[in-house]
């Protein structure tokens, strides 16, 4: 019997509701919850494939299913009991605390934890141990938004909501590729534009992303110049009389100081610094200020900056100056990057915060929390934030680290320092669902945690809406809920530290949540009127929702009163400062990082689904075509990307998205998928081997959006490409087995792929490498063995003197045809295109036979590729789309509708619609002909 359980999606901060279908202990399907007010049944490509990431096959190959312990670093861990693991952890932490003090330990947790998990970790560190060294990967994501809201509006509380999209007359999207990072929210933007064609949309971004496809005005600003842009817009608003002087006088402070600063931000200066026409600056200012309702949407482009707080505050200044706040369709709306970054902020799960939006620096707030927890005091010394924490561990100041539900060995900037920290720490605990993350390799103790579909608790999305998370299946193996692991550890640590009674009397997730709820009484996020029971019966609710109220507040500050001492909002004097590391002659490119459409963070979950690699199959660096031509770099050539911290190699790809002297690499590629060695043999760690640890002095959020790099063509004459279909039960395990071999090449990648041309989805692996010389035969034979190419029926060719090696295996299919099951090309890989097409698309291969081993790039018989996947949901590629467009006539919208009707692309999650629109426009109407 199939059971249905309501829960939420574990990806971006939109907070989509999902209905999980399960049979026994197996999750069998997932669909969007039509009753959830965040998504009304829609899911993106990542959300709609969640059930595939929770299959028994994936669990067996990737999950951490029992506590594991390393007695010696770098050796394989061995299984231990929970009691042994937790006793060991408590003993180690207690010893470090006794010998070196409470601040010698640190906790680094995650915006993907539930609110209840977060609350226990916060209390464990600040209440029991007496250290504020508890921070989260939300520091890399949302801390600048937090600081910006607090500086201007007085509290970390987004004032707008998703429904405001329907009421806005102008949308200002800045520093956010919403189409890819928040695709379901982008569907609502498309709906709003369709319902109100007069809606004006401005997009400001250094890259011409898919989000730009919907824009009426695009501002391709230079990286890091957002503050100058906003100040320049305010300069024009003042000049043209577009500000609301009455609102400023009645509800704000600090405008005069800001006026003096923006007086210098003239259109000429802004155009020079930002690299945009003065006319476009004027139009942006006019639309923003004079539209009846203007809503801003922003994310990591503002946050991940050494001026992150100033960028957020400068944008909010525009809303305050024009009274575009506190009413339907208007306001500054920060889009949350992770599913529960908001919940973590609510419980004080950052090194500078306390429960319920209290400030650590406020002695009254510390006293309130101490009284609630029943402890004498809460430490006043600020804790180490993410970058500071790992620097302190690298310096020997922090000696024990507890890492939960995050992968700093992939996601943190300046990986050389992060890895030095993990290696130098005396004791490292990693509490994790997946055993495949890079950080697991550094753990002395591995603790198996539950994950999506197995957890119980709550999350809060971008619009302050709290949703229930319910388990659909029991935890696999010995995995436990994160909050319960922390509680069990806390009980043991209390005994070690001589505490007479427990601070952690929790039996259920609800009991933790109830204490959190009480901590919000009288605060701006008061939820004392909310309960688990209400969330069950009435559905997700927005805060504040005080005792005695039946519903939460949709919008904030409608009365013009703000949570500041005098009730007034505050203008911040935002002085423009350039990026922390400027481009210069040695490092002439600005490297930007960001999301892919179908992937999530370090891909510990999405990386288990081959079809999610269809849209972007391998790591590349995107460059402007003119920059490539000047440097004689061809499409696909390997290049060195080098910053002041490290160097990696990637294939180059020309992209119309990227401006001159800029480059883009997706944030997801860590050593799990991309590897290589520097000249001294040091193993590199993906894109964050390059990124800068420089951070905003207020928010402490690192500048992941800008790193100066040089890009030089790499000369690696020997190359290898291997691809194979593998049984579903072996593909992910083979990927893990291949990872150590990646480090033996100067350049290597290993990524999954999938296909379903024969009616059933299959799993495969692609291994690519390059070197100065051909490697030993033994290494290549190991790769062949893992890919099923060491069988008796494998065709082979080898010329050791010339470094040439080829192997191929064909299998008889049910229909009697022969299909290519696996192949390897070593030395001459020029036949990659046609041979990989034979394999990926499962084309008949019986006519090729030993021709598969022939050198050269030309196929002996023509092979037609289906092209690059555009629509992941229905596996529709660009060749089919272009062919169908040749039959479509009418307006652009009519042609898109006909295309969707014929191929179904863009009719499920809609993530590919911006790309489809671009393809429609690329085919001129006069070129259209009716199908014969």
Secondary structure, 3 states (H helix, E strand, C coil): CCEEEEEECCCCCCCCEEEEEEECCEEEEEEECCCCCCCCCCCCHHHHCHHHHCCHHHHHHHECCCCEECCCCCCCCEECCHHHHHHHHHHHHHHHHHHHCHHHEEEEECCCCCHHHHHHHHHHHHHHHCCCCEEEHHHHCCHHHHHHHHHHHCCCCCCCCCCHHHHCCEEEEECCCHHHHCHHHHHHHHHHHHHCCCCEEEEECCCCCHHHHHCCEEECCCCCCHHHHHHHHHHHHHHHCCCCHHHHHHHEECHHHHHHHHCCCCHHHHHHHHCCCHHHHHHHHHHHHHCCCEEEEECHHHHCCCCHHHHHHHHHHHHHHHCCCCECCEEEEECCCCCCHHHHHHCCCCCCEECCCEECCCHHHHHHHHHHHCCCCCCCCCCCCHHHHHHHHHCCCCCEEEEECCCHHHHCCCHHHHHHHHHHCCEEEEEECECCCHHHHHCCEEEEECCCCCCCEEEECCCCEEEEECCCCCCCCCCECHHHHHHHHHHHHHHHCCCCCCCCCCCCHHHHHHHHHHHCCCCCCCCCCCCHHHHHHHCCEECCCCCCCCCCCCCCCCCCCCCCCCCCEECCCCCCCCCCCCCCCCCCEEEEEECCCCCCCCCCCHHHCHHHHCCCCCCEEEECHHHHHHCCCCCCCEEEEECCCCEEEEEEEECCCCCCCEEEEECCCCCCCEECECCCCCECCHHHHCCCCCECCCCCCECCCCEEEEEEECCCCEEEEEEEEECCCCHHHHHHHHHHHHCCCCEEEEEEEEECCCCCCEEEEEEEEEECCCCCHHHHHHHHHHCCCCCCCCEEEEECCCCEEEEEEEEECCCCCEEEEEEEEEECCCCHHHHHHHHHCCCECCCCHHHHHCCCCCCCCCCCCCCCEEECCCCEEHHHHHHHHCCCCCCHHHHHHHHHHHHCCCCCCCCCHHHHHHHHHHCCHHHCCCCC
